[in-house]
Structures are given as C-alpha cells and as structure tokens.
C-alpha cells in the first residue's frame, strides 16, 4: 500500500515533526506552501518532502485548484487514502 499525507504549510514546529515522522513511517509526504516561504525551508525539511505544491494562500481560487489537482492527480492515483 502506498501511504500518502498532504500537509498545508509544513514549515511550522508541529509541521516539521509531522513531516519527519511521516517520512520515517514510509509515507509519501506532499507539502503545500507559498514560493516565498518554500525558499526559506531548511535542507532537511526539503529532503523529507516527496512533493511540493506551490500556491498563494491568500488566493482562495488558486488554493482550491491546487488542492483539487492534488486530490485528482497525486493523492488518489493508484493509492489508498490514510
């Protein structure tokens, strides 16, 4: 089974812990963030993320499109949601 988790803005204290724990448990970790925030990510956080989707959280329309894209193309393609 291919386990996946999506985290909206993983660059927080709890988010980094969640990302590293999920990675240790063999989850594919997808992070959703903004370009300017992603540029400040540590190398460790970047390496623990399997995929990164960039959006603008203040642009609700774009955020919904990104989340739908993740749902349809990445998160549910030949996998079971955990």
KENUMAR-633875 format. One record per residue: residue in one letter; x, y, z of N, C-alpha, C in turn. Coordinates in nm, 2 decimals, padded with zeros to 4 digits. Example, Ala and Ser with C-alpha at 12.3 -4.5 7.8 and 13.67 -1.06 7.14 Angstrom:
BEGIN
residu=A	n_X=01.32	n_Y=-00.57	n_Z=00.78	ca_X=01.23	ca_Y=-00.45	ca_Z=00.78	c_X=01.32	c_Y=-00.33	c_Z=00.78
residu=S	n_X=01.28	n_Y=-00.22	n_Z=00.71	ca_X=01.37	ca_Y=-00.11	ca_Z=00.71	c_X=01.29	c_Y=00.00	c_Z=00.79
This chain:
BEGIN
residu=X	n_X=00.08	n_Y=-00.12	n_Z=00.00	ca_X=00.00	ca_Y=00.00	ca_Z=00.00	c_X=00.09	c_Y=00.12	c_Z=00.00
residu=X	n_X=00.05	n_Y=00.22	n_Z=-00.08	ca_X=00.13	ca_Y=00.34	ca_Z=-00.09	c_X=00.06	c_Y=00.45	c_Z=-00.01
residu=X	n_X=00.12	n_Y=00.48	n_Z=00.11	ca_X=00.06	ca_Y=00.57	ca_Z=00.20	c_X=00.11	c_Y=00.72	c_Z=00.17
residu=X	n_X=00.01	n_Y=00.81	n_Z=00.17	ca_X=00.04	ca_Y=00.95	ca_Z=00.14	c_X=-00.03	c_Y=01.04	c_Z=00.24
residu=X	n_X=00.04	n_Y=01.15	n_Z=00.26	ca_X=-00.02	ca_Y=01.25	ca_Z=00.35	c_X=00.01	c_Y=01.39	c_Z=00.29
residu=X	n_X=-00.08	n_Y=01.48	n_Z=00.29	ca_X=-00.07	ca_Y=01.62	ca_Z=00.24	c_X=-00.07	c_Y=01.71	c_Z=00.36
residu=X	n_X=00.03	n_Y=01.80	n_Z=00.37	ca_X=00.04	ca_Y=01.89	ca_Z=00.48	c_X=00.04	c_Y=02.04	c_Z=00.42
residu=X	n_X=-00.06	n_Y=02.11	n_Z=00.47	ca_X=-00.07	ca_Y=02.26	ca_Z=00.43	c_X=00.03	c_Y=02.33	c_Z=00.52
residu=X	n_X=00.13	n_Y=02.39	n_Z=00.46	ca_X=00.24	ca_Y=02.46	ca_Z=00.52	c_X=00.31	c_Y=02.38	c_Z=00.63
residu=X	n_X=00.40	n_Y=02.30	n_Z=00.59	ca_X=00.48	ca_Y=02.22	ca_Z=00.68	c_X=00.59	c_Y=02.29	c_Z=00.76
residu=X	n_X=00.61	n_Y=02.42	n_Z=00.73	ca_X=00.72	ca_Y=02.49	ca_Z=00.79	c_X=00.67	c_Y=02.55	c_Z=00.92
residu=X	n_X=00.63	n_Y=02.47	n_Z=01.01	ca_X=00.60	ca_Y=02.51	ca_Z=01.15	c_X=00.66	c_Y=02.40	c_Z=01.24
residu=X	n_X=00.66	n_Y=02.43	n_Z=01.37	ca_X=00.72	ca_Y=02.34	ca_Z=01.47	c_X=00.65	c_Y=02.20	c_Z=01.46
residu=X	n_X=00.52	n_Y=02.20	n_Z=01.46	ca_X=00.44	ca_Y=02.08	ca_Z=01.45	c_X=00.45	c_Y=02.02	c_Z=01.31
residu=X	n_X=00.46	n_Y=02.10	n_Z=01.21	ca_X=00.46	ca_Y=02.05	ca_Z=01.08	c_X=00.59	c_Y=01.98	c_Z=01.05
residu=X	n_X=00.71	n_Y=02.03	n_Z=01.09	ca_X=00.83	ca_Y=01.96	ca_Z=01.07	c_X=00.84	c_Y=01.83	c_Z=01.14
residu=X	n_X=00.78	n_Y=01.82	n_Z=01.26	ca_X=00.78	ca_Y=01.70	ca_Z=01.33	c_X=00.69	c_Y=01.60	c_Z=01.26
residu=X	n_X=00.57	n_Y=01.64	n_Z=01.21	ca_X=00.48	ca_Y=01.56	ca_Z=01.14	c_X=00.55	c_Y=01.51	c_Z=01.01
residu=X	n_X=00.62	n_Y=01.59	n_Z=00.94	ca_X=00.69	ca_Y=01.55	ca_Z=00.81	c_X=00.79	c_Y=01.45	c_Z=00.84
residu=X	n_X=00.88	n_Y=01.47	n_Z=00.94	ca_X=00.98	ca_Y=01.37	ca_Z=00.97	c_X=00.93	c_Y=01.24	c_Z=01.02
residu=X	n_X=00.82	n_Y=01.25	n_Z=01.10	ca_X=00.76	ca_Y=01.12	ca_Z=01.15	c_X=00.69	c_Y=01.05	c_Z=01.04
residu=X	n_X=00.62	n_Y=01.12	n_Z=00.95	ca_X=00.56	ca_Y=01.05	ca_Z=00.84	c_X=00.66	c_Y=00.99	c_Z=00.74
residu=X	n_X=00.77	n_Y=01.06	n_Z=00.72	ca_X=00.88	ca_Y=01.00	ca_Z=00.64	c_X=00.93	c_Y=00.88	c_Z=00.70
residu=X	n_X=00.96	n_Y=00.87	n_Z=00.83	ca_X=01.01	ca_Y=00.75	ca_Z=00.90	c_X=00.91	c_Y=00.64	c_Z=00.89
residu=X	n_X=00.78	n_Y=00.67	n_Z=00.88	ca_X=00.68	ca_Y=00.57	ca_Z=00.87	c_X=00.65	c_Y=00.53	c_Z=00.72
residu=X	n_X=00.74	n_Y=00.58	n_Z=00.63	ca_X=00.73	ca_Y=00.55	ca_Z=00.49	c_X=00.61	c_Y=00.61	c_Z=00.41
residu=X	n_X=00.56	n_Y=00.72	n_Z=00.46	ca_X=00.46	ca_Y=00.79	ca_Z=00.39	c_X=00.52	c_Y=00.88	c_Z=00.28
residu=X	n_X=00.45	n_Y=00.90	n_Z=00.17	ca_X=00.49	ca_Y=01.00	ca_Z=00.07	c_X=00.43	c_Y=01.13	c_Z=00.13
residu=X	n_X=00.52	n_Y=01.22	n_Z=00.15	ca_X=00.47	ca_Y=01.35	ca_Z=00.21	c_X=00.47	c_Y=01.46	c_Z=00.11
residu=X	n_X=00.35	n_Y=01.52	n_Z=00.09	ca_X=00.32	ca_Y=01.63	ca_Z=-00.01	c_X=00.30	c_Y=01.75	c_Z=00.08
residu=X	n_X=00.39	n_Y=01.85	n_Z=00.05	ca_X=00.37	ca_Y=01.98	ca_Z=00.12	c_X=00.31	c_Y=02.08	c_Z=00.03
residu=X	n_X=00.22	n_Y=02.16	n_Z=00.09	ca_X=00.16	ca_Y=02.27	ca_Z=00.01	c_X=00.20	c_Y=02.40	c_Z=00.08
residu=X	n_X=00.27	n_Y=02.49	n_Z=00.00	ca_X=00.32	ca_Y=02.61	ca_Z=00.06	c_X=00.32	c_Y=02.73	c_Z=-00.05
residu=X	n_X=00.38	n_Y=02.84	n_Z=-00.01	ca_X=00.40	ca_Y=02.95	ca_Z=-00.10	c_X=00.54	c_Y=02.96	c_Z=-00.14
residu=X	n_X=00.57	n_Y=03.02	n_Z=-00.26	ca_X=00.70	ca_Y=03.02	ca_Z=-00.31	c_X=00.80	c_Y=03.09	c_Z=-00.21
residu=X	n_X=00.76	n_Y=03.21	n_Z=-00.16	ca_X=00.84	ca_Y=03.28	ca_Z=-00.07	c_X=00.87	c_Y=03.21	c_Z=00.06
residu=X	n_X=00.78	n_Y=03.13	n_Z=00.11	ca_X=00.80	ca_Y=03.05	ca_Z=00.23	c_X=00.89	c_Y=02.93	c_Z=00.20
residu=X	n_X=00.87	n_Y=02.87	n_Z=00.08	ca_X=00.95	ca_Y=02.75	ca_Z=00.04	c_X=01.09	c_Y=02.79	c_Z=00.03
residu=X	n_X=01.12	n_Y=02.91	n_Z=-00.01	ca_X=01.26	ca_Y=02.95	ca_Z=-00.03	c_X=01.33	c_Y=02.95	c_Z=00.11
residu=X	n_X=01.26	n_Y=02.96	n_Z=00.22	ca_X=01.32	ca_Y=02.97	ca_Z=00.35	c_X=01.33	c_Y=02.83	c_Z=00.42
residu=X	n_X=01.28	n_Y=02.72	n_Z=00.35	ca_X=01.28	ca_Y=02.59	ca_Z=00.41	c_X=01.43	c_Y=02.54	c_Z=00.43
residu=X	n_X=01.45	n_Y=02.47	n_Z=00.54	ca_X=01.58	ca_Y=02.41	ca_Z=00.57	c_X=01.60	c_Y=02.29	c_Z=00.47
residu=X	n_X=01.72	n_Y=02.26	n_Z=00.45	ca_X=01.75	ca_Y=02.15	ca_Z=00.36	c_X=01.69	c_Y=02.02	c_Z=00.41
residu=X	n_X=01.68	n_Y=02.00	n_Z=00.54	ca_X=01.63	ca_Y=01.88	ca_Z=00.60	c_X=01.48	c_Y=01.87	c_Z=00.57
residu=X	n_X=01.40	n_Y=01.98	n_Z=00.58	ca_X=01.26	ca_Y=01.98	ca_Z=00.55	c_X=01.24	c_Y=01.95	c_Z=00.40
residu=X	n_X=01.32	n_Y=02.02	n_Z=00.32	ca_X=01.30	ca_Y=01.99	ca_Z=00.17	c_X=01.33	c_Y=01.85	c_Z=00.14
residu=X	n_X=01.43	n_Y=01.79	n_Z=00.20	ca_X=01.46	ca_Y=01.65	ca_Z=00.16	c_X=01.36	c_Y=01.55	c_Z=00.22
residu=X	n_X=01.28	n_Y=01.58	n_Z=00.32	ca_X=01.18	ca_Y=01.50	ca_Z=00.38	c_X=01.05	c_Y=01.50	c_Z=00.30
residu=X	n_X=01.03	n_Y=01.61	n_Z=00.21	ca_X=00.91	ca_Y=01.62	ca_Z=00.14	c_X=00.93	c_Y=01.54	c_Z=00.00
residu=X	n_X=00.83	n_Y=01.46	n_Z=-00.03	ca_X=00.83	ca_Y=01.38	ca_Z=-00.15	c_X=00.79	c_Y=01.47	c_Z=-00.27
residu=X	n_X=00.69	n_Y=01.56	n_Z=-00.25	ca_X=00.65	ca_Y=01.65	ca_Z=-00.35	c_X=00.61	c_Y=01.79	c_Z=-00.28
residu=X	n_X=00.62	n_Y=01.89	n_Z=-00.36	ca_X=00.58	ca_Y=02.03	ca_Z=-00.31	c_X=00.49	c_Y=02.09	c_Z=-00.41
residu=X	n_X=00.38	n_Y=02.14	n_Z=-00.36	ca_X=00.28	ca_Y=02.21	ca_Z=-00.45	c_X=00.29	c_Y=02.36	c_Z=-00.40
residu=X	n_X=00.31	n_Y=02.45	n_Z=-00.50	ca_X=00.32	ca_Y=02.59	ca_Z=-00.46	c_X=00.19	c_Y=02.66	c_Z=-00.49
residu=X	n_X=00.15	n_Y=02.75	n_Z=-00.40	ca_X=00.02	ca_Y=02.82	ca_Z=-00.42	c_X=00.04	c_Y=02.96	c_Z=-00.35
residu=X	n_X=-00.07	n_Y=03.03	n_Z=-00.34	ca_X=-00.07	ca_Y=03.16	ca_Z=-00.27	c_X=-00.19	c_Y=03.14	c_Z=-00.18
residu=X	n_X=-00.17	n_Y=03.13	n_Z=-00.05	ca_X=-00.28	ca_Y=03.11	ca_Z=00.04	c_X=-00.38	c_Y=03.22	c_Z=00.05
residu=X	n_X=-00.34	n_Y=03.34	n_Z=00.01	ca_X=-00.44	ca_Y=03.45	ca_Z=00.01	c_X=-00.53	c_Y=03.45	c_Z=-00.12
residu=X	n_X=-00.49	n_Y=03.36	n_Z=-00.22	ca_X=-00.57	ca_Y=03.35	ca_Z=-00.34	c_X=-00.65	c_Y=03.22	c_Z=-00.33
residu=X	n_X=-00.77	n_Y=03.23	n_Z=-00.27	ca_X=-00.86	ca_Y=03.12	ca_Z=-00.24	c_X=-00.88	c_Y=03.03	c_Z=-00.37
residu=X	n_X=-00.91	n_Y=03.10	n_Z=-00.48	ca_X=-00.94	ca_Y=03.03	ca_Z=-00.60	c_X=-00.82	c_Y=02.94	c_Z=-00.64
residu=X	n_X=-00.70	n_Y=02.99	n_Z=-00.64	ca_X=-00.58	ca_Y=02.92	ca_Z=-00.68	c_X=-00.56	c_Y=02.80	c_Z=-00.58
residu=X	n_X=-00.58	n_Y=02.83	n_Z=-00.45	ca_X=-00.56	ca_Y=02.73	ca_Z=-00.35	c_X=-00.65	c_Y=02.61	c_Z=-00.37
residu=X	n_X=-00.78	n_Y=02.64	n_Z=-00.40	ca_X=-00.87	ca_Y=02.53	ca_Z=-00.43	c_X=-00.83	c_Y=02.45	c_Z=-00.55
residu=X	n_X=-00.79	n_Y=02.52	n_Z=-00.66	ca_X=-00.74	ca_Y=02.45	ca_Z=-00.78	c_X=-00.62	c_Y=02.36	c_Z=-00.75
residu=X	n_X=-00.53	n_Y=02.40	n_Z=-00.66	ca_X=-00.41	ca_Y=02.32	ca_Z=-00.63	c_X=-00.46	c_Y=02.20	c_Z=-00.55
residu=X	n_X=-00.55	n_Y=02.22	n_Z=-00.45	ca_X=-00.60	ca_Y=02.11	ca_Z=-00.37	c_X=-00.67	c_Y=02.01	c_Z=-00.45
residu=X	n_X=-00.75	n_Y=02.05	n_Z=-00.55	ca_X=-00.82	ca_Y=01.96	ca_Z=-00.64	c_X=-00.73	c_Y=01.88	c_Z=-00.72
residu=X	n_X=-00.62	n_Y=01.95	n_Z=-00.77	ca_X=-00.52	ca_Y=01.89	ca_Z=-00.85	c_X=-00.45	c_Y=01.77	c_Z=-00.77
residu=X	n_X=-00.42	n_Y=01.81	n_Z=-00.65	ca_X=-00.36	ca_Y=01.70	ca_Z=-00.56	c_X=-00.45	c_Y=01.59	c_Z=-00.54
residu=X	n_X=-00.57	n_Y=01.62	n_Z=-00.52	ca_X=-00.68	ca_Y=01.51	ca_Z=-00.49	c_X=-00.69	c_Y=01.42	c_Z=-00.62
residu=X	n_X=-00.69	n_Y=01.48	n_Z=-00.73	ca_X=-00.72	ca_Y=01.40	ca_Z=-00.85	c_X=-00.60	c_Y=01.34	c_Z=-00.91
residu=X	n_X=-00.48	n_Y=01.40	n_Z=-00.91	ca_X=-00.36	ca_Y=01.35	ca_Z=-00.98	c_X=-00.26	c_Y=01.29	c_Z=-00.89
residu=X	n_X=-00.25	n_Y=01.33	n_Z=-00.77	ca_X=-00.14	ca_Y=01.29	ca_Z=-00.69	c_X=-00.18	c_Y=01.20	c_Z=-00.57
residu=X	n_X=-00.27	n_Y=01.25	n_Z=-00.49	ca_X=-00.31	ca_Y=01.18	ca_Z=-00.37	c_X=-00.38	c_Y=01.05	c_Z=-00.39
residu=X	n_X=-00.47	n_Y=01.04	n_Z=-00.49	ca_X=-00.55	ca_Y=00.92	ca_Z=-00.50	c_X=-00.52	c_Y=00.84	c_Z=-00.62
residu=X	n_X=-00.42	n_Y=00.87	n_Z=-00.70	ca_X=-00.38	ca_Y=00.79	ca_Z=-00.81	c_X=-00.32	c_Y=00.66	c_Z=-00.77
residu=X	n_X=-00.39	n_Y=00.55	n_Z=-00.79	ca_X=-00.34	ca_Y=00.42	ca_Z=-00.75	c_X=-00.30	c_Y=00.40	c_Z=-00.61
residu=X	n_X=-00.36	n_Y=00.46	n_Z=-00.52	ca_X=-00.33	ca_Y=00.45	ca_Z=-00.38	c_X=-00.45	c_Y=00.46	c_Z=-00.29
residu=X	n_X=-00.43	n_Y=00.42	n_Z=-00.17	ca_X=-00.54	ca_Y=00.42	ca_Z=-00.07	c_X=-00.51	c_Y=00.54	c_Z=00.02
residu=X	n_X=-00.62	n_Y=00.62	n_Z=00.05	ca_X=-00.60	ca_Y=00.73	ca_Z=00.14	c_X=-00.59	c_Y=00.68	c_Z=00.29
residu=X	n_X=-00.50	n_Y=00.74	n_Z=00.36	ca_X=-00.48	ca_Y=00.70	ca_Z=00.50	c_X=-00.52	c_Y=00.82	c_Z=00.58
